[in-house]
Amino acid sequence: MQASPRPLGPPHSLLGTPLTDTPGTPSYPLTDSFPTLPGPPSTRAPISTEPGTLGLLRTLRPGPPVDAAPWRLGPGSRKCAVPCRHLPRWSRRRLLPSASAAIGMWSRRSCRYRPDASGLEELRARRREQESALRKARRQQQLVSKRLLREDSLVNGDGQAGVEIAVEPLSDQEILQLLRDVQRGTEERKKLLSRLRQGLQHKETQQKFVRLEGSMRVLIGLFTSSLANVQMEAARCLHELSHSCDPAVAEACLPATSYLLTYLSGHSVEFTELCLYTLGNLAVESDAVRKQLLPQGIIPALASCIQSPHVAVLEGLGYVLSQLLQAREAPTKIIPLVLDSVLPQHMLQLVSSNLELGMGVAVEFAWCLHYIVCSHVNNTLLISQGIVSTLVLLLLELASVMSKAATEGLELLICPVLRCLSNLLAEDETEGCKVQIQDERLLVALFLFMQYFLQQHPFLVQECLWLLNNLTADEPIFCSAVLTMDLLPALLQLLSCSRMVTLLALTVLCNIAEKGPAYCYQLHQKAVLPSLLSTLALSDAQVVGQSLELLHLLFLHLPEAADDFLSQAGLQALEQHQDNPQLQERVRALSETYLQPAAASLISCASASAAVLPSS
């Protein structure tokens, strides 16, 4: 059974519904050095799956997030697929650029232009505010975004810090006059097109422009001009139109798509970049545009363009590709074409190389890989091309440089990489994936990420735990690594964090406990019971239910743990939930099966001891 993807960002409901009564085999899914891992314990006792076994062995069946397709768990496993950001088309467009471009796009432009010292701090402050807003938009709202390149908003023609010139919306007559003047071929055509472009920043002007008969024909004619400066200004006018929130404006740009594709092979980096972002904006808005771009050969054009050595071009290409891969028709019409091209191999190379020079490039293509993996079209091909080993090595590299380099925006790259690996582990019949992930250093990297980002980006902790869950669901080697590398204390500390982090951490602990008595013994020795008593004191039914599941596994494989639980006032902790309709059956089953016999045994031992005492 395939696991469907869920949207990006802080998981809204990773464990959205109460545990069901379906019996099944529950396999639940910070240091500076990377110690070696000894072999897993030889003792492994399977859990009984017969119906009626306490009613505690239940398959976790989370409800679907409100903005995603339902996702399911694999048979006999608690691996969970991490979803893609698919939202209804009507809600996917956003005027803010996506945050993944913030790092590379703005840092690149700050190098391209040299603002004077007086405006430098103001520009930096504005850029920091924009980057913060964009990252928040991508993490929390996760709407497909349009991007707008306006070079003159930050610098003037002399390369000095400038202010964007405010232009009022143009009237029909003004638009007509501008078009007439441009067609006359005067030397002022560039200035006239610049005034038209500034007017097209207003929605009213955009709508008036496309309604005027022959206006788009004139603009496209100028776009194909042999004069480079005129062509560039016409391209900027098209780019303003592509950013419109009116679908009719995007469809009016349909005649320009073939020229946009042709010019991707041009020699001007700035012009190619502009064409790419214009194509990406048009692909977001209009099904008709995407339907036209495919037969026009957009995938071969992108496959040729991805070999460019220019960072700006690669970032723009990643933006176009990510917009195409999120389309509703992508799994059937777009992703098969992408997989049949050279794009996947190049994407893997770009994600893992030259991070310092092109963080924005790596972020873009990491999300592209995530969308492809979520489609389940042909993940076997990606695995054969080395996606798993490439991404694992990338995470290890990122973890090793976190304390040495600035980590601003690093979460934007780590998040899609974690999701790719989590979804590949959740795939059915992906033995190749299991074989490739055998490096226990990955666990240390995950705990480093959780420790570093816990306060500033807590959503990334959930993503790390999701991958940790899928790693420990079937592989005893990773369960053993958590114990032998002394990572368990850090995992137990997460039980005091947010509800979702607590649920995921408990699920990982259940994965470990399910592996048998040797693992439960280690959990017991490392004081897991006091932490469980803290979670049992909470009022959240799902957290308490998962805690009961872990207690059941501990008592099943390690009966003496029940004695210690009673000695730590565990029975009183359970009694506070005996009236909860969602929990009372499991509380009663746990108490009757393990705790009452243990209590009777303790009383019997106490009586026997009292009987042999000499009378006074």
C-alpha positions in Angstrom: 0.0 0.0 0.0 1.5 3.3 -1.0 1.6 6.2 1.4 0.2 9.4 0.0 2.1 12.6 0.5 1.2 15.4 2.9 1.8 19.1 2.5 4.9 21.0 3.5 5.4 22.9 6.7 4.7 22.2 10.3 2.5 19.1 10.2 -1.0 20.0 11.0 -2.0 16.5 12.1 0.6 13.9 11.9 -1.5 11.6 14.2 -4.8 13.1 13.4 -7.2 10.4 14.7 -7.4 8.2 17.8 -5.9 4.8 17.6 -8.2 2.3 16.0 -9.1 -1.2 17.1 -7.5 -2.9 14.1 -5.0 -5.4 15.4 -1.6 -5.6 13.6 2.1 -5.8 14.2 3.2 -2.3 15.4 6.6 -1.4 14.2 6.8 2.2 15.2 8.9 3.7 13.3 25.0 15.6 20.2 28.0 15.0 19.8 30.8 16.3 17.6 32.0 12.9 16.6 30.4 10.0 14.8 31.0 6.8 16.9 30.8 3.4 15.3 27.8 1.2 15.8 28.0 -2.3 17.3 25.8 -5.0 15.9 22.1 -5.1 17.0 21.1 -7.4 19.9 20.5 -10.9 19.0 17.3 -11.3 21.0 14.2 -10.2 19.3 10.8 -11.4 20.5 7.9 -10.7 18.1 4.7 -9.2 19.5 1.6 -11.3 19.4 -0.9 -10.0 16.8 -3.8 -12.2 17.7 -7.1 -10.4 18.1 -8.0 -9.4 21.6 -4.5 -9.0 22.8 -5.2 -6.2 25.3 -6.6 -4.1 22.6 -3.3 -2.2 22.7 -1.8 -3.3 19.5 -3.3 -0.9 17.1 -2.3 0.4 13.7 -1.8 4.1 13.7 -4.1 5.7 11.1 -3.7 9.4 11.0 -6.4 11.5 9.5 -5.5 13.6 6.4 -4.4 17.2 6.8 -7.0 19.7 5.7 -5.1 20.7 2.6 -3.7 17.4 1.5 -4.7 14.1 0.0 -5.2 11.3 2.6 -2.1 9.3 3.4 -1.9 5.7 4.7 0.6 3.5 6.5 2.3 0.6 5.0 1.1 -2.9 6.0 2.6 -4.0 9.3 4.6 -0.9 9.6 4.4 2.5 11.2 6.4 4.2 8.4 4.7 7.4 7.4 5.0 9.2 4.1 5.9 12.9 4.3 3.8 14.9 1.9 4.2 17.3 -0.9 2.7 20.8 -0.8 -0.2 20.1 -3.1 -3.1 22.6 -2.5 -6.2 23.4 -4.5 -5.3 25.4 -7.5 -7.4 28.3 -6.6 -5.5 28.8 -3.4 -2.0 28.1 -4.6 -1.0 31.5 -6.1 0.8 34.0 -3.9 2.3 37.3 -4.9 5.2 36.9 -2.5 8.2 35.0 -4.0 8.9 31.6 -2.5 11.5 31.7 0.3 13.7 29.1 -1.3 14.8 31.8 -3.7 15.5 34.3 -1.0 19.0 33.2 -0.2 20.5 32.9 -3.6 18.4 35.5 -5.4 19.0 38.4 -3.0 22.6 37.5 -2.2 23.3 37.3 -5.9 21.8 40.7 -6.6 23.6 42.3 -3.7 26.8 41.2 -5.4 25.7 42.3 -8.8 25.1 45.9 -7.7 27.1 48.2 -5.5 24.8 50.4 -3.5 26.4 53.4 -1.8 27.2 53.3 1.9 24.4 55.6 2.9 21.7 53.2 1.7 23.5 50.0 2.4 22.1 49.4 5.9 18.6 50.3 4.8 18.8 47.8 2.0 20.1 45.1 4.3 17.3 45.7 6.8 14.7 45.6 4.1 16.2 42.4 2.7 16.2 40.7 6.1 12.6 41.6 6.6 11.6 40.3 3.2 13.6 37.1 3.7 11.9 36.5 7.1 8.5 37.1 5.6 9.2 34.8 2.7 10.5 31.9 4.9 7.5 32.2 7.1 5.2 32.1 4.0 6.9 29.0 2.7 7.0 27.1 6.0 3.5 27.9 7.3 1.3 28.8 4.4 3.0 26.8 1.7 1.3 28.4 -1.2 2.7 28.2 -4.7 4.2 31.6 -5.3 4.9 33.9 -8.2 8.2 35.8 -8.3 8.8 39.2 -9.5 12.2 40.6 -10.7 12.3 44.3 -10.4 15.9 45.4 -10.5 15.1 49.1 -10.4 13.3 48.8 -7.1 16.6 48.7 -5.3 19.1 50.5 -7.5 19.0 53.2 -10.1 20.6 53.3 -13.4 24.0 54.5 -12.0 24.3 51.4 -9.8 23.5 53.5 -6.7 20.9 52.8 -4.0 17.6 54.1 -5.3 13.9 54.2 -4.6 11.3 52.7 -6.8 9.5 55.3 -8.8 5.7 55.3 -8.1 3.7 55.4 -11.4 -0.1 55.9 -11.5 -2.2 53.4 -13.4 -2.3 54.2 -17.1 -5.6 55.1 -18.9 -6.6 53.4 -22.2 -5.6 56.5 -24.1 -2.1 56.6 -22.4 -1.5 52.9 -23.2 -2.5 53.5 -26.9 -0.3 56.5 -27.1 2.7 54.6 -25.7 2.2 51.8 -28.1 2.0 54.2 -31.1 5.1 56.0 -30.0 7.0 52.8 -29.6 6.0 51.6 -33.0 7.3 54.7 -34.7 10.8 53.6 -33.9 12.0 56.7 -32.1 15.2 56.7 -30.1 13.1 56.9 -26.9 11.6 53.4 -27.3 13.4 52.1 -24.3 12.2 54.9 -22.1 8.6 54.5 -23.4 8.7 50.7 -22.7 10.1 51.4 -19.2 7.1 53.7 -18.5 4.8 51.1 -19.8 6.4 48.5 -17.6 6.0 50.7 -14.5 2.3 51.2 -15.4 1.8 47.4 -15.8 2.7 47.0 -12.1 -1.0 48.0 -11.5 -3.7 45.4 -11.9 -6.0 47.9 -13.7 -3.4 48.7 -16.3 -2.7 45.0 -16.9 -6.3 44.4 -17.6 -6.7 47.4 -19.8 -3.6 46.4 -21.7 -4.6 42.9 -22.6 -8.1 44.1 -23.6 -6.8 46.5 -26.2 -6.8 44.9 -29.6 -3.3 44.3 -31.0 -1.5 45.3 -27.8 0.0 41.9 -27.1 1.0 41.6 -30.8 2.9 44.8 -30.6 4.6 43.8 -27.3 5.6 40.4 -28.6 7.0 42.0 -31.7 9.2 44.2 -29.6 10.1 41.1 -27.5 11.5 39.5 -30.7 13.4 42.7 -31.7 17.0 42.6 -32.8 17.8 45.5 -30.5 18.9 44.1 -27.2 17.8 47.0 -25.0 14.3 47.1 -26.5 14.0 43.3 -26.2 15.0 43.4 -22.6 12.4 46.1 -21.7 9.7 44.2 -23.6 10.7 41.1 -21.7 10.2 43.0 -18.4 6.8 44.1 -19.6 5.9 40.5 -20.2 7.2 39.6 -16.8 5.0 42.2 -15.1 2.0 40.7 -16.9 3.0 37.2 -15.9 2.8 38.3 -12.3 -0.8 39.3 -12.6 -3.4 37.7 -10.3 -5.9 37.7 -13.2 -6.0 34.4 -15.1 -7.1 36.3 -18.2 -3.9 38.2 -18.3 -1.8 35.0 -18.1 -3.8 33.5 -21.0 -3.2 36.7 -23.0 0.5 35.9 -22.8 0.0 32.5 -24.5 1.4 33.7 -27.9 4.7 34.6 -26.1 5.5 31.1 -24.7 7.2 29.7 -27.8 9.5 32.8 -27.9 10.2 32.5 -24.2 11.3 28.9 -24.7 13.5 29.8 -27.7 15.3 32.5 -25.8 16.3 30.1 -23.0 19.3 29.2 -25.1 20.4 32.9 -25.4 23.7 34.2 -24.3 22.5 36.9 -21.9 22.2 35.5 -18.3 19.9 38.3 -17.2 17.6 37.9 -20.2 17.5 34.1 -19.8 16.7 34.5 -16.1 13.9 36.9 -16.9 12.4 34.4 -19.4 12.6 31.6 -16.9 10.7 33.4 -14.1 8.1 34.6 -16.6 7.5 31.0 -17.7 7.3 30.0 -14.1 4.7 32.6 -13.2 2.6 31.7 -16.2 2.7 28.0 -15.4 1.4 28.7 -11.9 -1.7 30.6 -13.0 -3.0 28.8 -16.1 -3.7 25.2 -17.1 -3.9 26.4 -20.7 -0.3 27.7 -20.4 1.0 24.4 -19.1 -1.0 22.5 -21.7 0.7 24.6 -24.4 4.2 24.5 -23.0 4.5 20.7 -23.0 4.1 20.1 -26.7 6.3 23.2 -27.3 9.1 21.3 -25.6 9.6 22.9 -22.3 11.1 19.8 -20.7 13.8 19.4 -23.3 14.5 23.1 -23.1 14.9 22.9 -19.4 17.1 19.8 -19.7 19.4 21.8 -22.0 19.3 24.9 -19.8 20.2 23.0 -16.6 23.8 22.6 -17.9 24.3 26.3 -17.6 27.2 27.4 -15.3 25.3 30.5 -14.1 23.7 30.4 -10.7 21.0 32.9 -11.7 19.9 30.7 -14.6 19.9 27.5 -12.5 17.8 29.2 -9.7 15.2 30.3 -12.3 15.2 26.9 -13.9 14.5 25.3 -10.5 11.6 27.7 -10.0 10.0 26.8 -13.3 10.4 23.1 -12.8 9.0 23.2 -9.2 5.9 25.0 -10.5 5.4 22.4 -13.2 5.9 19.5 -10.8 3.2 20.8 -8.5 0.6 20.9 -11.2 -2.4 18.6 -10.8 -1.5 16.8 -14.0 2.2 16.4 -13.1 2.1 12.7 -12.2 0.6 11.7 -15.5 1.9 14.3 -18.0 5.0 16.1 -16.6 6.9 13.9 -14.2 7.3 11.0 -16.7 8.9 13.4 -19.2 11.2 14.7 -16.5 12.3 11.2 -15.5 13.0 10.3 -19.1 15.3 13.3 -19.4 18.7 14.1 -17.9 17.1 16.4 -15.4 17.1 14.0 -12.4 20.9 13.3 -12.6 21.7 17.0 -12.9 19.3 17.9 -10.0 21.1 15.4 -7.7 24.4 16.9 -8.6 23.2 20.5 -8.0 21.6 19.6 -4.7 24.8 18.2 -3.3 27.5 20.4 -4.8 28.7 24.0 -4.4 26.4 24.8 -1.4 28.4 27.8 -0.4 28.1 29.3 -3.9 24.6 28.2 -4.7 22.4 27.5 -1.7 19.4 28.8 -3.5 20.0 26.4 -6.4 20.3 23.4 -3.9 17.0 24.5 -2.2 15.1 24.7 -5.5 16.1 21.3 -6.8 15.7 19.7 -3.4 12.0 20.7 -3.5 11.8 19.5 -7.1 13.1 16.1 -6.0 10.6 16.0 -3.2 7.7 16.6 -5.6 8.9 13.8 -7.9 9.3 11.4 -4.9 5.8 12.3 -3.7 4.3 11.4 -7.1 5.3 7.7 -6.8 5.7 7.7 -10.6 9.1 5.9 -10.7 11.0 6.2 -7.4 12.9 3.0 -8.3 14.6 4.9 -11.0 15.7 7.7 -8.6 17.0 5.1 -6.2 19.0 3.4 -8.9 20.5 6.8 -9.7 21.7 7.2 -6.1 19.2 9.6 -4.6 19.3 8.0 -1.2 23.1 7.9 -0.8 23.4 11.4 -2.2 20.9 12.9 0.2 22.3 11.0 3.2 25.8 12.3 2.5 24.3 15.8 2.1 22.7 15.7 5.5 26.0 14.5 7.0 27.8 17.4 5.3 25.3 19.9 6.5 25.5 18.6 10.1 29.3 18.8 10.0 29.4 22.5 8.9 26.6 23.8 11.1 28.9 25.0 13.9 31.4 26.4 11.4 29.3 28.4 9.0 26.3 30.7 9.0 23.1 28.6 9.0 20.7 31.3 7.9 18.2 29.6 5.5 19.7 26.2 6.0 16.4 24.8 7.2 14.9 25.4 3.7 17.4 22.9 2.3 17.2 20.4 5.2 13.5 20.1 5.2 12.9 18.8 1.6 15.9 16.5 1.9 14.4 14.9 5.1 11.1 14.5 3.3 12.6 12.8 0.3 14.3 10.2 2.5 11.2 9.7 4.7 9.0 9.1 1.7 11.4 6.8 0.0 11.6 4.7 3.2 7.8 4.6 3.3 7.7 3.2 -0.3 6.6 -0.4 -0.8 9.1 -2.7 -2.5 12.0 -0.3 -2.2 14.6 -2.7 -0.9 17.3 -0.7 -2.6 16.5 2.2 -0.3 16.9 0.1 2.8 20.3 -1.2 1.6 21.6 2.2 1.0 20.8 3.7 4.4 23.1 1.8 6.7 25.1 4.7 8.0 24.4 5.3 11.7 26.0 8.8 11.5 22.7 9.9 10.0 21.1 9.5 13.4 23.7 11.8 14.9 23.0 14.3 12.2 19.3 14.2 12.9 19.8 14.8 16.6 22.2 17.7 15.8 19.5 19.3 13.6 16.9 18.8 16.3 19.1 20.4 19.0 20.1 23.3 16.8 16.7 24.2 15.4 14.5 23.3 18.3 13.9 26.9 19.4 14.1 28.8 16.1 12.5 26.3 13.7 10.6 23.7 15.7 8.9 22.4 12.5 12.2 20.9 11.5 12.3 18.8 14.7 9.1 17.2 13.5 10.6 16.4 10.1 13.7 14.9 11.8 11.5 12.7 14.0 9.4 11.6 11.0 12.6 10.4 9.3 13.8 8.8 12.5 10.4 7.0 12.8 10.8 5.5 9.4 14.4 4.5 10.0 13.6 2.7 13.2 10.3 1.1 11.9 12.0 -2.0 10.4 15.7 -1.7 11.0 17.1 -3.0 14.3 20.4 -1.4 13.4 19.0 2.1 13.9 17.2 1.2 17.1 20.4 -0.2 18.4 22.2 2.9 17.4 19.9 5.2 19.3 20.7 3.2 22.5 24.4 2.5 22.0 25.3 6.0 20.8 23.6 7.5 23.9 21.0 9.4 21.9 18.1 8.2 24.1 18.4 11.1 26.7 18.1 13.6 23.9 15.0 11.8 22.6 13.4 11.7 26.1 14.0 15.4 26.5 11.7 16.0 23.5 8.8 14.5 25.4 8.5 17.8 27.2 8.1 19.8 23.9 5.1 20.4 21.8 2.3 17.9 21.4 3.3 16.9 17.9 7.0 16.5 18.8 5.9 14.4 21.9 3.8 12.1 19.8 6.5 11.5 17.3 9.1 10.9 19.9 6.8 8.4 21.6 6.3 6.6 18.3 10.1 6.3 17.9 10.4 4.9 21.4 7.7 2.3 20.5 9.6 1.3 17.4 12.6 0.6 19.7 10.6 -1.3 22.3 8.9 -3.4 19.7 12.2 -5.0 18.8 12.3 -7.2 21.9 13.4 -7.7 25.5 17.0 -6.5 25.0 15.8 -3.2 23.7 13.2 -2.8 26.4 15.8 -3.6 29.0 18.0 -0.8 27.7 15.0 1.6 27.7 14.2 0.7 31.2 17.8 1.1 32.4 17.9 4.6 30.8 14.9 5.8 32.9 12.1 5.8 30.3 9.5 5.2 33.0 9.8 8.6 34.8 9.4 10.3 31.4 6.3 8.3 30.7 4.8 9.2 34.0 5.2 12.8 32.9 3.3 12.2 29.6 0.6 10.3 31.5 0.0 13.4 33.5 -1.0 15.3 30.4 -4.7 15.7 29.3 -4.1 15.0 25.6 -5.7 11.7 24.7 -3.4 10.9 21.8 -0.3 11.5 23.8 -1.6 9.4 26.7 -2.7 6.7 24.2 0.8 6.5 22.7 2.3 6.4 26.2 0.0 3.4 27.0 1.2 1.7 23.8 4.8 2.1 25.0 4.0 0.8 28.5 2.3 -2.2 27.0 5.4 -3.1 24.9 7.7 -2.6 27.9 5.5 -4.8 30.2 5.1 -7.4 27.5 8.9 -7.8 27.0 10.1 -6.9 30.4 7.6 -7.9 33.2 9.8 -6.4 35.9 9.2 -3.0 34.4 5.6 -3.3 35.7 6.9 -3.7 39.2 8.9 -0.6 38.9 6.0 1.3 37.4 3.9 0.4 40.4 6.6 1.5 42.8 6.6 4.9 41.1 2.9 5.5 41.6 2.1 4.4 38.1 -1.3 3.0 39.0 -2.5 6.4 40.3 -1.2 8.0 37.0 -3.4 5.5 35.0 -6.5 5.9 37.2 -6.9 9.6 36.2 -7.7 8.4 32.7 -10.1 5.5 33.5 -13.1 7.7 32.8 -11.9 8.9 29.4 -14.0 7.1 26.7 -11.0 7.1 24.3 -8.6 5.6 26.9 -10.6 3.6 29.5 -10.6 0.3 27.6 -6.8 0.4 27.2 -6.2 1.6 30.8 -8.3 -1.3 32.1 -6.6 -3.9 29.8 -3.2 -2.7 30.9 -4.1 -2.7 34.5 -5.8 -6.1 34.5 -3.1 -7.8 32.4 0.1 -6.5 33.9 -0.4 -4.2 36.9 -2.8 -6.2 39.0 -0.8 -9.4 38.7 2.3 -7.5 39.5 0.6 -5.8 42.5 -0.6 -9.2 43.7 2.9 -10.6 43.4 4.3 -7.7 45.4 1.6 -8.2 48.1 2.4 -12.0 48.2 6.1 -11.4 48.6 5.4 -8.9 51.4 3.1 -11.3 53.2 5.7 -14.1 52.9 8.4 -11.8 54.3 6.1 -10.9 57.2 5.3 -14.5 58.0 9.0 -15.4 58.6 9.6 -12.5 60.9 10.0 -13.6 64.6 7.3 -12.5 66.9 8.2 -9.9 69.5 
